[in-house]
Amino acid sequence: MDLGLLILRLVVGLTLSAHGAQKLFGWFGGYGLAGTGGFMEHLGFHPGKRAALFAGLAEFGGGLLLALGAATPLAAAVLIGVMLVAIVTVHLEKGFFVTAGGYEYPLLVVAVALTFAFAGPGRLSVDALLGREFAGVSWGLGSLVAGAAGAALQLASRHRAPAAANSHAA
């Protein structure tokens, strides 16, 4: 079982880190802070570059922590938060399936992160090596609440243009 948890942590964690590196550094075909910042401003996050920095750091850092199995409840909370924001701001209106831009992928990331918060990272992890493998119902619920609260704060900071202003722009 521990080998399976390690494989899942590595695949999901490193994938998320690469996704964050796209935002932060423009690696792997990403747009970097400037390009991602422009997109974030389009979504209503001002200043966009700061929002891109925080989203990139959450994905990059949270993904690395998850891959290592280090501070697993914190990694889960950070990833849950950033993915909930992505679901609400980008994917929800497009439906479920990723083929149409839907929320399928970020929802899977939330489920994986939450699972690790409840179950722990396994014996092949930094947390276990340090003797600090935090897991269980309280850690899972704490990660979910912290992630949802972080997402709610970020979403509350959005500056959405009034509908009338958007209809006259075209």
Residue pairs with C-beta under 8 A, 6 or more apart in sequence:
1 122
2 122
2 123
2 124
3 124
4 122
5 69
5 116
5 119
5 121
5 122
5 124
5 125
6 69
6 122
6 124
6 125
8 112
9 66
9 67
9 68
9 69
9 116
9 121
9 122
9 125
10 67
12 63
12 66
12 67
12 109
12 112
12 113
13 63
13 64
13 65
13 66
13 67
13 68
13 75
14 63
14 64
14 67
15 63
16 59
16 60
16 62
16 63
16 66
16 79
16 109
17 59
17 60
17 61
17 63
17 64
17 67
18 27
18 28
18 63
19 59
19 63
20 55
20 56
20 57
20 58
20 59
20 60
20 61
20 62
20 63
21 27
21 28
21 30
21 56
21 60
22 28
22 29
22 30
22 31
22 32
22 36
22 56
23 30
23 31
23 32
23 33
23 36
23 52
23 53
23 55
23 56
23 59
23 60
24 32
24 33
24 52
24 53
24 56
24 57
24 60
25 32
26 32
26 33
26 35
30 36
31 38
31 39
33 49
33 52
33 53
33 56
34 49
36 48
36 52
36 55
36 56
37 47
37 48
37 49
37 50
37 51
37 52
37 53
38 48
39 48
39 52
40 48
40 49
40 51
40 52
40 55
41 47
41 48
41 51
42 48
43 51
43 89
43 90
43 158
44 89
44 158
44 159
44 160
44 161
45 51
45 154
45 157
45 158
45 159
46 159
51 154
54 154
55 82
55 85
55 86
58 78
58 79
58 81
58 82
59 79
59 82
61 78
62 75
62 78
62 79
62 82
62 113
63 75
63 79
65 71
65 72
65 74
65 75
65 78
66 72
66 75
66 76
66 79
66 113
66 116
66 121
68 125
68 126
69 121
69 122
69 124
69 125
69 126
69 127
69 128
70 125
70 126
70 127
71 127
72 116
72 117
72 120
72 121
72 125
72 127
72 133
72 134
72 135
73 117
73 134
73 135
73 139
73 140
73 142
73 143
74 143
75 113
75 116
76 113
76 114
76 116
76 117
76 140
76 143
76 147
77 117
77 142
77 143
77 144
77 146
77 147
77 150
78 147
78 150
79 109
79 110
79 113
79 147
80 110
80 113
80 114
80 143
80 144
80 146
80 147
80 148
80 151
81 146
81 147
81 148
81 149
81 150
81 151
81 154
82 151
83 106
83 107
83 109
83 110
83 113
84 106
84 110
84 147
84 148
84 151
85 151
85 154
85 155
86 103
86 106
87 103
87 106
87 107
87 110
88 151
88 155
89 155
89 158
90 101
91 101
91 102
91 103
91 106
92 103
94 100
94 101
94 102
94 103
95 102
95 103
96 102
96 103
96 104
97 104
98 104
98 105
110 147
113 143
113 147
114 140
114 143
114 144
117 135
117 139
117 140
117 142
117 143
117 144
118 135
118 136
118 137
118 139
118 140
119 135
120 127
120 128
120 133
120 134
120 135
120 136
120 139
121 127
121 128
121 133
121 135
122 128
123 133
125 133
127 133
127 134
